[in-house]
């Protein structure tokens, strides 16, 4: 999974995040909705980022409910694995930060007692 995002720009990761959040909320984004996200980038740049994510196997374009006129963009299992991995790393980081805080607190208490 790391290889899939190792060459992805921060803009691609930001777009992937938006796609994943919408899908998780049960409202996958359409191509038109993504292209309208001009706060992320210009439509041309967004198009290139969508294509880059698709080529990396992180998103799929799908049809829903037999409607072949509207394409939805959804994360792939590889993207979901990436988010799971990031969640695990975040939990580990927060845990280590808590442990470091406890060690510093213990050291302060020992210093004050001396």
Secondary structure, DSSP 8 states (H G I E B T S, - for coil): -HHHHHT--HHHHHHHHHHHHHHHTT--EEHHHHHT-TTTS-HHHHHHHHHHHHHTTSEEEEEETTEEEEEEEEE-HHHHHHHHHHHHHHHHHHHHHHHHHHHHHHHHHHHHH-
